[in-house]
Amino acid sequence: MRFKLIVAFVEDTKTDAVLDAAREAGATGATVINNARGEGLRKRKTFFGLTLEVQRDVLLLVVEEHLARSILETIEKVGEFDNKNGEGIAVQLDVEDAVGVAHQVEELTKVVEDKL
């Protein structure tokens, strides 16, 4: 079984909704890193020298390759990434090898067989 790593930078207020939607789309779990800071195309405006930034969470999801694109699109939709600048970003990367996923392989085998 082959895997992809989805890395998503999400507004912290949307993290739970994105995680729930990703699970419904086939993700079997995630690691959340809280309080990340991002900088987009343009710097955020400041107010008396204080930046007005929204906190971000980084979501790491190891997903089965046949489900990856659907999960990525779901994350984009629920996170509203393309609605305006600075809402978030997600990328998927190939995973060369992974350990600790044996229990997920059992469940994913049933799901992937149905999709193929």
N, C-alpha and C positions, 0 to 999 in steps of 0.2 A: 504494500500500500504506500502511496506517495502523498506527501503533505506540502502545504504552503503555509507560510507565516504571514498573517495579516497584522499590520501595525497601524493602529488608528489613533489619531490625536483628536480628542473629542472634548467639547465644553463639559465641565464637570456636572452641570445641571442636566445633561443629556446622556450621561454614562449609563444609568440603569435602563433607560429606554433602548439604547443601542445594544446593550448586552442581551436584553430580552429578545429583541428582534433578531439578533445574530443567532441566538440559540434556536429560535423558531425556524431559521433558515438552514440549520444543520450544524452549527458550531456546538462542540461538546464541552466547552469551557473557555476560560480566559484568565489572563493575569492582568491586573489593573495596577498601574503606577500612578499614584496621585500627585497633584500639584506640580505638573510640568509647565513650563513656560514656552510659548512659541512666538515666532516673529514672522509675519507674512510679507507680502509684496511691499506694503507701506507700513511704516511704524505707526503705532497707535498714538493718538493725540494725548497730550499731557495737560494736567490741570494743576497749575502752580507747582510744576516740577514733579508731580506724582503721575506715574503712568496709569492709565485706565485700562487695565488688562483683565481679561476673564481667565480664571484658572482652567487648566486643561488636565485631562487624564490621558494617559497612554494605555491603550488596550493592546495586548498581545494575544493573538488567537492562532493556535496551530490547528489547521483544518485540512480535511481530505481534499485533494486537488480537484476532484470533480464537483465539489460543492463550493469551492473558493470564490469563483466569480459571482455566484448568486449571493453569497454572504457579503462580499465586498460591496455589491450594489445595494443590498439591504442597509448596510451601515451608512452608506452615502445618503440614502433616502431618509432614513430616520434621523441621522445627524444633521440633515439639511445643509450639507457641505456646499452645494452649488447655488444656494439661495442668495448669498452675498459673500464678499471677501471675509476671510478670517474665521469662518465657521468650523473648519476642521479639514483634515486630510486623512486618507487611508491608502496604504500601498500593500501589495502582496509580493512576497519573495519566495523563491524556491527553497525548500528545506532539503539539504543533502542527506541528512540522517537524523533520527530522533530516537530517544529512549524514554521510557516511562509512559508510553502511550498504548501499551498492550491492552489495557482494559477498554480503551476507546476503540481500538481496532475491531474488537468483537461487535460492538454496537454499530460502528460505521460500515462494516461489511454488509450487514443487512440493508442499511439505507442505500448504500452505493449500488448494490446489486439491483435494487428496485429502480434506481435512476437510469441505469444503463439498459 
